[in-house]
């Protein structure tokens, strides 16, 4: 299936002249609030740490400290993943990957690293300590750690699937007055939505068993491999169509945005404003990758709330990927410790804390990445990133920790029973995953648009999910 669609099935877009892409560069006036919020969180972290040190037995002090720790962790993960996402987007353009494929792969991996590391650290924590469940049990096994991994990935999947499109829809409705709706390409629903549903059904089916073996990991990894092959075929078709469109435009002396839009559309390509900008810059190059004299437009990666801009080249991009990954791993280890601490303080299973706290904190990069893509006019990338992240969460962020858990468990399957009973909250999570997925796909499929009203409906659905987790932690 191609990334493109016939003209009658592709969401309409306004002509580029009347619909200029949203500015994507750093704006110091808009970065101020983020910096001030970070400073306030850091001060709150120091103050709450002092309070908890003095009153170590105080539940209020420990929870306050945990709240500020989660806030700082989310900020660190956000700032670590931003240059990763910029570098991944740069490499994706260098490799000529369409926006929906890039959103489902490079962007999804960039924003799903927190879930992967969090899942791995939950398994390692479960094998090296006995405090994941209330009561400081000494016979803790890998199953309880993997249960927290399932909760994190599933909770993140629900967050990505519901809140990310909702936040994008709200942000666009409030800021993009020329077209206050998110246009959803049919390919995003029929390809990424379909694959997410398939992976989800496989996971839910396996979770009904009492033990998880390496077979689940093999099947999930196999599904992801097939998904990547499908994306590769789409990307190949896109590159061929784009090459034809660019060759046509090269015969025109200084083509305008409208002409670029028409050439891409005639080639069956969804001409987003960000793609038009890239093609325009490609046409203005000398054919050897160097910009024409007087063209100072350079791809860059933003760091420290965009205050620092690093010019991107392939070698620099790969270095940023490695450095961002290392920082994300450290932050995720901190996230696991805080999640366990909250569960111990409240005397509730870590499963229910992970499904909200760890899932939301690890999903911060997905949210900001998708909102940024939507503001740049890349609606396809914004929505496909959410589905691609979920597919990566289920296929990779669960299978890799499962393999690690089996290896650390002496090669034995992971037992999902706790004291001989099914893990609390697991069945309810399975039902909610399938139900919320079906409803969300229906909402996004309706007219292939995401409006403010639909976005608010999605937020209400997520509140239902939060209510499930809260009631489950209370024993209901």
C-alpha positions as CSV (number, residue, x, y, z in Angstrom):
1,X,0.0,0.0,0.0
2,X,1.4,3.3,-1.0
3,X,1.8,6.3,1.3
4,X,-0.2,8.2,-1.3
5,X,-3.9,8.0,-2.1
6,X,-6.0,8.8,-5.2
7,X,-7.1,12.5,-5.3
8,X,-10.7,11.6,-4.4
9,X,-9.6,9.7,-1.2
10,X,-6.9,12.0,-0.1
11,X,-7.8,14.7,2.5
12,X,-8.0,18.0,0.9
13,X,-5.4,20.7,1.6
14,X,-5.5,24.4,0.9
15,X,-3.1,25.8,-1.7
16,X,0.3,26.6,-0.2
17,X,0.0,30.3,-1.0
18,X,-3.0,30.7,1.4
19,X,-1.7,28.0,3.8
20,X,1.9,28.7,4.7
21,X,3.5,26.1,7.0
22,X,3.6,26.9,10.6
23,X,6.9,28.2,11.8
24,X,9.0,25.4,13.3
25,X,12.1,27.3,14.5
26,X,12.8,28.2,18.1
27,X,11.0,31.3,19.4
28,X,12.5,32.7,22.5
29,X,9.3,34.3,23.6
30,X,7.6,30.9,23.5
31,X,10.4,29.1,25.2
32,X,10.2,31.3,28.3
33,X,7.3,29.4,30.1
34,X,9.1,26.0,29.6
35,X,12.3,27.4,31.2
36,X,10.4,28.9,34.1
37,X,8.4,25.7,34.7
38,X,11.6,23.7,34.7
39,X,13.2,26.1,37.2
40,X,10.1,25.9,39.4
41,X,10.2,22.1,39.3
42,X,13.8,22.0,40.2
43,X,13.2,24.3,43.2
44,X,10.3,22.2,44.2
45,X,12.4,19.1,43.9
46,X,15.1,20.5,46.3
47,X,12.5,21.8,48.8
48,X,10.5,18.5,48.8
49,X,13.7,16.5,49.2
50,X,14.6,18.5,52.2
51,X,11.1,18.0,53.6
52,X,11.2,14.2,53.0
53,X,14.6,14.0,54.6
54,X,13.3,15.7,57.8
55,X,10.0,13.8,57.8
56,X,10.9,10.5,56.2
57,X,7.7,8.8,57.5
58,X,5.4,11.4,56.2
59,X,3.2,10.2,53.3
60,X,2.6,13.8,52.1
61,X,6.3,14.6,52.1
62,X,7.2,11.4,50.1
63,X,4.4,11.9,47.6
64,X,5.3,15.6,47.1
65,X,8.9,14.5,46.4
66,X,7.7,11.9,44.0
67,X,5.5,14.4,42.1
68,X,8.5,16.8,41.6
69,X,10.7,13.8,40.7
70,X,8.3,12.7,38.0
71,X,8.1,16.3,36.7
72,X,11.8,16.5,36.4
73,X,12.1,13.1,34.8
74,X,9.5,14.1,32.2
75,X,11.5,17.2,31.4
76,X,14.8,15.3,31.1
77,X,13.2,12.7,28.9
78,X,11.6,15.5,26.8
79,X,14.9,17.4,26.4
80,X,16.8,14.1,25.6
81,X,14.4,13.0,23.0
82,X,14.0,16.4,21.2
83,X,17.5,16.3,19.6
84,X,17.0,12.6,18.9
85,X,13.7,13.4,17.0
86,X,15.4,16.3,15.1
87,X,18.3,14.1,14.1
88,X,15.9,11.2,13.1
89,X,13.8,13.6,11.0
90,X,16.9,14.9,9.3
91,X,18.1,11.4,8.5
92,X,14.6,10.4,7.3
93,X,14.6,13.3,4.8
94,X,18.1,12.3,3.7
95,X,16.8,8.8,3.1
96,X,13.7,10.2,1.3
97,X,11.2,8.6,3.7
98,X,7.6,9.8,3.4
99,X,6.2,11.6,6.5
100,X,3.7,8.9,7.5
101,X,6.4,6.2,7.3
102,X,8.9,8.4,9.1
103,X,6.3,9.1,11.8
104,X,5.7,5.3,12.2
105,X,9.3,4.4,12.4
106,X,12.0,6.9,13.2
107,X,9.7,9.3,15.1
108,X,8.1,6.3,16.9
109,X,11.4,4.8,17.9
110,X,12.7,8.3,19.0
111,X,9.7,8.8,21.3
112,X,9.4,5.1,22.5
113,X,12.9,4.7,23.9
114,X,11.6,5.6,27.4
115,X,9.1,2.7,27.3
116,X,11.8,0.3,26.2
117,X,14.3,1.3,28.9
118,X,11.6,1.5,31.6
119,X,10.4,-2.0,30.8
120,X,14.0,-3.4,30.9
121,X,14.7,-1.7,34.2
122,X,11.4,-3.0,35.8
123,X,12.6,-6.5,34.9
124,X,16.1,-5.9,36.3
125,X,14.6,-4.3,39.4
126,X,12.3,-7.2,40.0
127,X,15.2,-9.7,39.8
128,X,17.4,-7.7,42.2
129,X,15.0,-6.4,44.9
130,X,12.0,-7.4,46.8
131,X,10.0,-4.3,47.1
132,X,7.9,-4.2,43.9
133,X,4.9,-5.5,45.8
134,X,3.7,-4.2,49.2
135,X,5.0,-6.2,52.1
136,X,8.6,-6.5,50.9
137,X,8.2,-10.0,49.7
138,X,11.4,-11.9,49.5
139,X,10.2,-14.3,46.8
140,X,9.6,-11.7,44.1
141,X,10.1,-13.1,40.6
142,X,10.4,-11.7,37.2
143,X,6.6,-12.0,36.5
144,X,5.8,-9.0,38.8
145,X,8.5,-6.9,37.1
146,X,7.1,-7.9,33.7
147,X,3.6,-7.0,34.9
148,X,4.9,-3.5,35.6
149,X,6.4,-3.5,32.1
150,X,3.0,-4.5,30.6
151,X,1.3,-1.8,32.6
152,X,3.8,0.8,31.4
153,X,3.6,-0.2,27.7
154,X,-0.1,-0.7,27.7
155,X,-0.8,2.5,29.7
156,X,1.5,4.3,27.2
157,X,-0.3,2.8,24.3
158,X,-3.6,4.1,25.6
159,X,-2.1,7.5,26.3
160,X,-0.5,7.6,22.8
161,X,-3.6,6.4,21.0
162,X,-6.1,8.7,22.8
163,X,-4.3,11.7,24.3
164,X,-1.7,12.4,21.6
165,X,-4.3,12.9,18.8
166,X,-6.5,14.8,21.3
167,X,-3.7,17.2,22.3
168,X,-2.8,17.7,18.6
169,X,-6.4,18.4,17.7
170,X,-6.7,20.9,20.6
171,X,-3.4,22.6,19.8
172,X,-4.3,23.0,16.1
173,X,-7.8,24.2,16.8
174,X,-6.4,26.9,19.1
175,X,-3.4,28.0,17.0
176,X,-4.0,27.1,13.3
177,X,-6.9,29.3,12.5
178,X,-6.5,28.8,8.7
179,X,-7.3,25.1,9.0
180,X,-8.3,24.3,12.7
181,X,-8.6,20.5,12.1
182,X,-6.2,17.6,11.8
183,X,-6.4,16.0,8.4
184,X,-5.8,12.2,8.7
185,X,-4.6,10.4,5.6
186,X,-6.5,7.1,5.0
187,X,-3.2,5.2,4.9
188,X,-2.6,6.1,8.6
189,X,-5.8,4.3,9.5
190,X,-5.7,1.4,7.1
191,X,-2.0,0.6,7.7
192,X,-0.8,1.9,11.1
193,X,-4.2,1.5,12.8
194,X,-4.7,-1.9,11.4
195,X,-1.2,-3.1,12.4
196,X,-1.6,-1.7,15.9
197,X,-4.9,-3.6,16.3
198,X,-3.3,-6.8,15.1
199,X,-0.4,-6.5,17.5
200,X,-2.8,-5.7,20.3
201,X,-5.0,-8.7,19.6
202,X,-2.0,-11.0,19.7
203,X,-0.8,-9.5,23.0
204,X,-4.2,-9.8,24.6
205,X,-4.6,-13.4,23.5
206,X,-1.2,-14.3,25.0
207,X,-2.0,-12.5,28.3
208,X,-4.9,-15.0,29.0
209,X,-2.3,-17.7,29.6
210,X,-0.7,-18.3,33.0
211,X,2.9,-18.1,31.6
212,X,4.7,-16.2,28.9
213,X,7.5,-17.9,27.0
214,X,9.9,-16.8,24.3
215,X,7.2,-17.7,21.7
216,X,5.4,-14.5,22.4
217,X,8.6,-12.5,22.0
218,X,9.3,-14.3,18.7
219,X,5.8,-13.6,17.3
220,X,5.9,-9.9,18.3
221,X,9.3,-9.4,16.8
222,X,8.1,-11.3,13.6
223,X,5.1,-9.0,13.4
224,X,7.3,-5.9,13.7
225,X,9.6,-7.2,10.9
226,X,6.6,-7.7,8.6
227,X,5.4,-4.2,9.5
228,X,8.8,-2.8,8.6
229,X,8.8,-4.6,5.3
230,X,5.4,-3.1,4.5
231,X,6.7,0.4,5.4
232,X,9.8,-0.2,3.2
233,X,7.5,-1.0,0.2
234,X,5.5,2.2,0.9
235,X,8.7,4.2,1.2
236,X,10.1,2.8,-2.1
237,X,6.9,3.7,-4.0
238,X,7.0,7.2,-2.4
239,X,10.7,7.8,-3.4
240,X,9.9,6.8,-7.0
241,X,6.9,9.1,-7.2
242,X,8.9,12.0,-5.6
243,X,11.8,11.6,-8.0
244,X,9.4,11.9,-11.0
245,X,7.8,15.0,-9.4
246,X,11.2,16.6,-8.8
247,X,12.4,15.9,-12.3
248,X,9.3,17.5,-13.7
249,X,9.8,20.6,-11.5
250,X,13.5,20.9,-12.5
251,X,12.4,21.8,-16.0
252,X,10.6,24.8,-14.6
253,X,12.6,28.0,-13.8
254,X,12.2,28.7,-10.1
255,X,8.9,26.9,-9.5
256,X,6.6,28.4,-6.8
257,X,4.9,26.6,-3.9
258,X,1.7,26.1,-5.9
259,X,3.6,24.4,-8.7
260,X,5.4,22.2,-6.3
261,X,2.1,21.3,-4.6
262,X,0.5,20.4,-8.0
263,X,3.5,18.3,-9.1
264,X,3.5,16.3,-5.9
265,X,-0.3,15.9,-5.9
266,X,-0.2,14.7,-9.6
267,X,2.3,12.1,-8.5
268,X,-0.1,10.8,-5.9
269,X,1.9,12.2,-2.9
270,X,0.2,13.9,0.0
271,X,1.7,17.4,-0.4
272,X,2.1,18.6,3.2
273,X,3.5,22.1,3.9
274,X,6.7,20.6,5.4
275,X,7.3,18.4,2.4
276,X,6.8,21.3,0.0
277,X,9.4,23.2,2.0
278,X,11.9,20.3,1.7
279,X,11.3,19.9,-2.0
280,X,11.7,23.7,-2.6
281,X,15.1,23.6,-0.8
282,X,16.1,20.5,-2.8
283,X,15.3,22.4,-6.1
284,X,17.3,25.4,-4.9
285,X,20.4,23.2,-4.2
286,X,23.2,22.8,-6.7
287,X,22.5,19.1,-7.1
288,X,25.4,18.2,-4.9
289,X,23.7,18.7,-1.5
290,X,25.1,22.3,-1.1
291,X,22.7,25.2,-0.9
292,X,22.9,28.0,-3.4
293,X,24.8,31.1,-2.5
294,X,22.7,33.3,-0.2
295,X,20.7,30.4,1.1
296,X,21.5,30.1,4.8
297,X,18.7,27.6,5.6
298,X,20.3,24.8,7.5
299,X,18.7,21.8,9.3
300,X,19.5,21.9,13.0
301,X,18.7,20.1,16.3
302,X,17.5,22.1,19.2
303,X,18.8,21.5,22.7
304,X,18.0,23.0,26.1
305,X,14.5,24.2,25.1
306,X,15.8,25.3,21.7
307,X,18.3,27.8,23.1
308,X,21.2,25.9,21.4
309,X,20.9,24.9,17.7
310,X,23.3,22.3,16.4
311,X,23.7,22.2,12.6
312,X,22.9,18.7,11.4
313,X,25.1,16.5,9.3
314,X,25.0,12.7,9.1
315,X,27.9,12.2,11.6
316,X,26.5,14.7,14.0
317,X,23.0,13.2,13.7
318,X,24.3,9.7,14.6
319,X,26.2,11.2,17.6
320,X,23.0,12.9,18.8
321,X,21.1,9.6,18.6
322,X,23.7,7.9,20.8
323,X,23.9,10.7,23.4
324,X,20.1,11.1,23.6
325,X,19.7,7.4,24.1
326,X,22.1,7.3,27.0
327,X,20.5,10.2,28.8
328,X,17.0,8.7,28.3
329,X,18.2,5.4,29.8
330,X,19.4,7.2,32.9
331,X,16.1,9.1,33.3
332,X,14.1,5.9,32.9
333,X,16.0,4.1,35.6
334,X,15.2,7.0,37.9
335,X,11.5,6.7,36.7
336,X,11.4,3.0,37.7
337,X,12.7,3.8,41.2
338,X,10.2,6.6,41.7
339,X,7.3,4.4,40.5
340,X,8.2,1.7,42.9
341,X,8.6,4.3,45.7
342,X,5.1,5.6,45.1
343,X,3.6,2.1,45.1
344,X,5.4,1.4,48.4
345,X,4.3,4.7,50.0
346,X,0.6,4.2,49.0
347,X,0.7,0.4,49.7
348,X,-0.8,-0.4,46.3
349,X,0.4,-2.8,43.6
350,X,3.0,-1.2,41.3
351,X,1.0,-2.4,38.3
352,X,-1.6,0.4,38.9
353,X,1.1,3.1,39.5
354,X,3.0,2.1,36.4
355,X,-0.1,2.2,34.2
356,X,-0.6,5.9,35.0
357,X,2.7,7.4,36.3
358,X,5.4,5.5,34.3
359,X,3.2,5.5,31.2
360,X,2.5,9.2,31.2
361,X,6.0,10.3,32.0
362,X,7.5,8.1,29.3
363,X,5.0,9.4,26.8
364,X,6.0,13.1,27.0
365,X,8.3,12.9,23.9
366,X,5.5,11.3,21.8
367,X,3.1,14.1,22.8
368,X,5.5,17.0,22.1
369,X,6.9,15.4,18.9
370,X,3.4,14.9,17.5
371,X,2.2,18.4,18.4
372,X,5.3,19.9,16.8
373,X,4.7,17.9,13.6
374,X,1.1,19.0,13.5
375,X,2.1,22.7,13.9
376,X,4.6,22.3,11.0
377,X,1.6,21.1,8.9
378,X,2.7,17.5,9.0
379,X,-0.7,16.0,10.1
380,X,0.3,12.5,8.8
381,X,3.4,12.4,10.8
382,X,1.6,13.6,14.0
383,X,-1.0,10.8,13.9
384,X,1.1,8.0,12.5
385,X,3.7,8.7,15.2
386,X,1.1,7.8,17.8
387,X,0.2,4.5,16.2
388,X,3.8,3.7,15.2
389,X,4.9,4.3,18.8
390,X,2.2,1.9,20.0
391,X,3.3,-0.8,17.6
392,X,6.9,-0.3,18.8
393,X,5.7,-0.4,22.4
394,X,4.0,-3.8,22.0
395,X,6.3,-5.5,19.6
396,X,9.7,-4.3,20.9
397,X,9.2,-2.7,24.3
398,X,7.5,-5.9,25.6
399,X,9.4,-8.6,23.7
400,X,12.9,-7.3,24.6
401,X,12.1,-7.2,28.4
402,X,10.4,-10.6,28.1
403,X,13.5,-12.1,26.6
404,X,15.6,-10.5,29.3
405,X,13.3,-11.7,32.0
406,X,13.3,-15.3,30.7
407,X,17.1,-15.2,30.6
408,X,17.4,-13.9,34.1
409,X,14.8,-16.5,35.2
410,X,17.0,-19.4,34.3
411,X,15.4,-19.8,30.9
412,X,12.0,-20.5,32.5
413,X,8.8,-18.9,31.2
414,X,7.5,-15.8,33.1
415,X,4.7,-16.6,35.5
416,X,1.9,-14.1,35.4
417,X,0.2,-15.4,38.5
418,X,0.6,-13.7,41.9
419,X,0.1,-15.9,44.9
420,X,-1.6,-18.4,42.5
421,X,-4.1,-15.8,41.3
422,X,-4.2,-13.8,38.1
423,X,-2.3,-10.5,38.3
424,X,-4.6,-7.8,39.6
425,X,-5.8,-5.4,36.9
426,X,-4.6,-7.4,34.0
427,X,-7.9,-8.6,32.7
428,X,-9.5,-5.1,33.0
429,X,-6.5,-3.7,31.1
430,X,-7.0,-6.2,28.2
431,X,-10.7,-5.3,27.9
432,X,-10.0,-1.6,28.0
433,X,-7.2,-1.8,25.4
434,X,-9.4,-3.4,22.8
435,X,-12.5,-1.3,23.6
436,X,-10.7,2.0,23.6
437,X,-8.8,1.1,20.4
438,X,-11.9,0.3,18.5
439,X,-13.6,3.5,19.6
440,X,-10.6,5.7,18.8
441,X,-10.2,4.2,15.3
442,X,-13.9,4.9,14.7
443,X,-13.5,8.5,15.8
444,X,-10.4,9.1,13.7
445,X,-12.0,7.3,10.6
446,X,-15.0,9.6,10.7
447,X,-14.5,12.0,7.8
448,X,-10.8,11.5,8.3
449,X,-10.6,14.6,10.4
450,X,-9.9,15.4,14.1
451,X,-11.8,18.4,15.4
452,X,-11.9,20.1,18.7
453,X,-15.1,18.3,19.7
454,X,-13.6,14.9,18.8
455,X,-10.4,15.8,20.8
456,X,-12.4,16.6,23.9
457,X,-14.3,13.3,23.5
458,X,-10.9,11.5,23.4
459,X,-9.8,13.3,26.6
460,X,-13.0,12.1,28.3
461,X,-12.2,8.5,27.2
462,X,-8.8,8.7,28.8
463,X,-10.4,9.9,32.1
464,X,-12.3,6.6,32.0
465,X,-9.1,4.8,31.8
466,X,-7.6,6.7,34.7
467,X,-10.7,5.9,36.8
468,X,-10.1,2.2,36.0
469,X,-6.5,2.4,37.3
470,X,-7.5,4.4,40.5
471,X,-10.4,2.0,41.3
472,X,-8.2,-1.0,40.6
473,X,-5.5,0.2,43.0
474,X,-8.2,0.5,45.7
475,X,-9.2,-3.1,45.2
476,X,-12.4,-2.6,43.3
